[in-house]
Each structure stands twice: as C-alpha cells, then as structure tokens.
Amino acid sequence: MEYDKLSPVRVGVREAPFRSFLGRQEPSIVHFSPEAGNSLVVDQNDYHFDHAFRSTVSQLELYGALIMPLVGKVFCGFECTVMAYGQTGTGKSYSMGMTADNQATSEEHLGVLPRCLCDILDRVAAKQENTLERIQVSASYIEIYNEKAYDLLAATPMDPMLASRSDSCTCLPLASQEDLQRLLQLGNNNRHVRRTNMNANSSRSHAIVTIHLRRQGGQLSRMNIVDLAGSEGVRRTGHKGVARQEGVSINMGLLSVNKVVMAMAAGHAVIPYRDSVLTTVLQKSLTSQSYLTLLACISPHACDLSETISTLRFAKSAKRLRLNPQQLMMSRNHQLQQQQQRQQQTLAARTPHALRRPLTSSTTVKVSRPTQHGAQNSYYLMPPKNTKSMPLMQLQRTRSEMGLTPKAKKRAREELQLEMTMDAPSDSHHSAISLVEKGCSGAVSLSNSETETTLVEPLSGSNVTLKQDQEQDSNGPMGPPQPPPAIPLFHSSLLSIAEEPDSQQQKLQQRQLLFDNTCSPIVLPAAGPLEMSGIQPLEISDMPVLRVRRSARLNFNSNRQQSSTEQQLQQNQNGLRRSMRLAVKLESAAVTANHLLATQNSGSAGGSRKRLNAATKRWINKQRNTFLNQLNTADERELVKLPGIGRKTACSLVMQRNRLGGFQSLRQVQQLPIWTHVTWNSVCSANGLDPYVKCM
Ligand SMILES: Nc1ncnc2c1ncn2[C@@H]1O[C@H](COP(=O)(O)OP(=O)(O)OP(=O)(O)O)[C@@H](O)[C@H]1O
C-alpha cells in the first residue's frame, strides 16, 4: 500500500466470534463476499468498506491491513485516530488491546495499541540512529464515564477533569512494552468495568489512550486509540439503578458521535461537538485535519441483528466523511514560511542599511595587534580594497552614525567636520619631524605610550621628543611614527573606544602643528626623571589652561612589567583626564600663546614660568570679561556679528539675559539650555576662549 496516498478516512468491519456462553451454534448473519475482500451482506443489504474481516482473522492481520499505515502518518506529524465502535461484547477492547491480562499480552492476542507502540518505538529508534533528532514517546489514558472525563493516570483518578482540558492530562513516558503494560494496568484499575449479561468484563466507559510523539522543536503528533463502550439495549442487559444510568450515558455518547460524523459527512457548517463530553474530547480526532480509522465490530448472532445493522450504518456514514489533513499540513507549512518571511523582513527593516551589506564583501574585522605591554586595543574595520571611490570622511560617517538618532547624527557630523578641518594638514608626519629637528623650544610635545596622551613642554633648549613604542625607540627618539594601520570603527569622540596608539599619536602630532612653536602657556614643574629624554610628566595643578576631558578613560594595567621610569610616569599621570578632542583646547591655547608672544618678545621662555603663567591667566580673564560684557550689553543684531553666534542663538541669549537680569559669569552662560556641547565649544573656539578653563 502506498502510504502517501492513504485515504484520511478508512473503515474496517470485524466480525466477532460466536459467544460460547450463548450455548448454541447458528449460522452467522454476516455474509462475506467471496470475490471482494471488503464487502459483506447483512440482512440482504450490501456494505462496502475498506476492509471486511472475518471472525477468523488474526490480530496481526488486522493490524497490518488497517492500522499500520497510520503509524507512518503519525511520524509525518499528523493527528491519527483509531476508533472501535460496536455493540457490547463484540471484541472492541480485545481488538484495541486495551486489556492488560495474560491472554491479551501473549503475542497472538496483542491488540492494536501494543502493536502500534512497538512500531512507533522501532521507528523512533531507527530515526534516532540515523539522525540526531530526539523524539519523546509518552502516553495518556482517560475515560469518559457518566458524562464526565477522568484522567486514569492522575494521582487522583476519581476527580473528574474538564473535557476541554483533556490535552493537559497526565502523560507517562513509554520506552517499552512493559511500560505500556504498567500504564494499562494502572489505568484499568481505575477504569469503570462491570459484569453484564452480554459481557463478563464489559467496559462501562469510553476510553482513550493517546500516544504522544514530541519532537525536539516542540512539534507534537498523536495517535489516539479509542475504545468506545458498547451500545446496548437497556432491556437486554437487564440493568437497573447505576448500571442503567451508565448504559444511558454510554448510548448518549455514542449517539453524539453518530451525530458528529453525520454532520461532518453531510458537510454541515456547525458540528455538534459540544453535545456530549465524549465528542468534546474527541473533537480534535473528528475534524477534517486528522486521519481517522474506524473499526466497526459486529456480532454474528441473529439476536444482535438490529445492533449490527446500526453499527454498519454508522460505519457507512463514517465512510462518507471527507477529511483533508494534507491540506492542513500544507497550510501549516505555508503559515510557517510566511511567518519566517515576515520575521526576515522585520529584521531587515530594523537593520541599518550599512549593516545589511555583507561584511566580508567590503570590510574585514580585525583585532588590532597588542601593544608592547600586551594591552589590547579596540576592534577596527579594515577599509575595503575597493573603496577608493568612497571618500574617507563619508566612510567614517556612515560607520560612526550607525544606530544614532537624527539629532545625534547631526551632532556627530558637526563634530566630524570640525575634526576633519583640524586634521587638514595631512603632512603632519614630516612637519612633526621638521619641528623636532628644529629643536624648537616651548613647543608642545606629545607622548603616546600605551595609548596614553601626555602633554609636555620641554625645558628651554631641550629637544622635543616623541615617545614611541619600543619598536620606534629602536629607530631613535625621533624615529618616524608608523601610519595608522586602520580606520577606527567608531568615531573616537562619539564612542568610548580606545584608538590604536599609532593612529592617536598621528592625530595629536597633526594638532600639535597648530601651536606656535616658540611659546607655550603651559608651565611644567621642575625637571623630573624623564627630563633627559625630553619628556615631562604633567601635573594637574600645573595645567591652568587646559582641563583635559576625555570620554574614554584608559586605566593602566597594573600587571604589566614596567621599568621604574615608566612607573614614575604612571604615578604622575594617575588621575589625569585626557581628551580626544585635545586640539580644540590646544587651539585656544595657541591663540593665547600668539597673544603672549606679541607681548613677551623679550626674555627667555624658560626663565619666566611663573610670570608667563600669570600673564596667561590675565590675558584669558581679559578675553572672557570682554566676551561676557558683549553678551550683557549687545543687542540681538550686535550679538549676531560675534563669531559663532547665529540669529537663533542671539535671540535666545537676549531672552535669557532678560530673564536672568544679565549674566554674572561665563559659567552661567555656559549652563544655559541653548547650547549643546558642540555649539558651546565652537563659540568658545571662535572667540578665542578655552571652553574648559574654569569660568569666572
Ligand atoms: N476476535 C476475537 N478472538 C478471540 N476472542 C475474542 C475476540 N473478540 C472478542 N473476544 C473475547 O470476547 C470477550 C469480550 O470482548 P471485549 O471485552 O473486547 O468486548 P467489547 O466490545 O469491548 O465489550 P464492551 O463494549 O462491553 O466492553 C473477551 O473475553 C474477548 O477476549
């Protein structure tokens, strides 16, 4: 049989053997067609089903012909149901293998349930051997008795449960036939069974054993083995009281199953699942999305003719059912595909454009090499080989703006522009060397060891020295600095990521050129141990002009092996705050230096540190006072004429001035909500003020 073309609804009829206790041998009322193995005649009516089994059929033959194909469908993820329907005592429980007694457990009499489990476990083992997929097999056992559902494996099996919650009943793992026998024994002990005139061991309830197959991804498929209680005539069973009520409930349940099947077969829009507890529980099995196999058990006795005809009619109506579980699977797969597509689209929409490009196609992530002392720097994006057409600034901007808000982007662009303008003298390397070669006194030198930036001023007459890596030291103190190996992934002033020492050093060297190399406002303390190399540690107390600020603070690694000289330097620099935007401040200092140069054209630079310092302070204060006066007195038009102040800022300044009754200090001006960090810096720079000097 081709399992792929398996009909979703399959019906088989099984004739029960003569009941010996009736004590008489009579011809069977069921006549099987000798030509076709699937047709039978009862009371001169022909019935055609998928299979018609004589009373002599073995359990194995029945299983192989009717049930085994379903196991394959369970493995494909479908909901499958095998249902035994018929008169009481016709061998429903026997066929389904719901009993756990010795006779039933012998190989020959094994019913559908144990054979099914055996097949399933074999397939699971084979699958797990071939693939890494894990499949959990477990089973639940419930009964519907007197219109109430009971979980037979629960700790309190006598407590009824909600029929709609039958999915959440107790499940026990199954790994072998022994597990199943234990499960059936446990469940049958709690199941309602009674001796009747028709059956010594008659089930008084409908029972459902469900084998659950749970895959690794959470996908669940189930095989339901349903042993319905037998239909019975109240008069024939001779029941009274509770037993009579049981019979009424059983018949009600069977009638509701009948109505559901009829409604489905007739294609009704509304299916009366809620008519009984039994159909409520079986709702998932009796939908168009599951495979259903019905075994109709009939009696050969003439005295049971009406029940036999009733059973055959039910089987016939079940045969008319049109189920389409494949369609459900297709629609499930379609839904899954759509969901995946939606997720991908959402992800793509959320991903910034720059990230959507495949990284390897244009860029390479590289971990920068460790420094001499083992300190690791940040990650860099190596520029792509074919990016010559892309301006450097644009590349930097694209990368640095990823994930920024529009406002932050604008600010970043302003900063970048400012920085790029300052970086303009690209020939800094040669300029720096020429500066060193000149031996300019008073020039600002920068040490760039271990990503630290130190501002030093050589003593008068001493050479300016760039402290380099050991590698560079081998070329002598004035060895050429290496070009930066890569473009920083993020803009240094936006994100706190340390720059590679060489790159940082080069930048600082470029900015150094902005200074007047003959005079500096920076005064250093007495010569320290590094004087010999021209490097001077900077102390905060001796740095009146520059209050260095830096977003990325770099801590020295205490575990590093350092020479005593370096340790001394580290101590002196401890607590020092540095800024990547040093040039902004240095520019201001350069203006100051220019001014002082004009006023101090006589006298040695080295011998007048204190006077120079005081003069610098005086000059700065004068500048600030002048600027503050202008802010306090000028009207809007005049304010616009000041460098760095536009119409909006001027208007805001006037409004704030009126509100406050005048500005008391530049700090008060700085704290106005009209400035961003960048705009305040640019205004200060444009007016020759240092934005970081303590305001008056
Ligand atoms: N094909 C068969 N071969 C051998 N024994 C059978 C067969 N069918 C039924 N029997 C025997 O008949 C008896 C009644 O069968 P079973 O309990 O399965 O009937 P039932 O339809 O489940 O009845 P009820 O609906 O009252 O529970 C059992 O002892 C069973 O072993």
The ligand as an ORCA input file, in Angstrom:
! r2SCAN-3c Opt
* xyz 0 1
  N     -11.702    -11.928     17.729
  C     -11.701    -12.451     18.950
  N     -10.924    -13.527     19.195
  C     -10.876    -14.027     20.419
  N     -11.584    -13.556     21.476
  C     -12.380    -12.502     21.284
  C     -12.449    -11.880     20.019
  N     -13.317    -10.849     20.113
  C     -13.744    -10.846     21.396
  N     -13.191    -11.810     22.091
  C     -13.448    -12.108     23.519
  O     -14.749    -11.695     23.799
  C     -14.825    -11.113     25.074
  C     -15.485     -9.727     25.006
  O     -14.692     -8.942     24.260
  P     -14.456     -7.362     24.586
  O     -14.457     -7.132     26.031
  O     -13.328     -6.919     23.825
  O     -15.796     -6.802     24.027
  P     -16.206     -5.292     23.994
  O     -16.768     -4.994     22.683
  O     -15.103     -4.466     24.414
  O     -17.361     -5.207     25.088
  P     -17.801     -3.937     25.945
  O     -18.268     -2.953     24.990
  O     -18.929     -4.425     26.814
  O     -16.612     -3.556     26.671
  C     -13.451    -11.005     25.600
  O     -13.240    -12.001     26.541
  C     -12.584    -11.255     24.421
  O     -11.425    -11.959     24.766
*
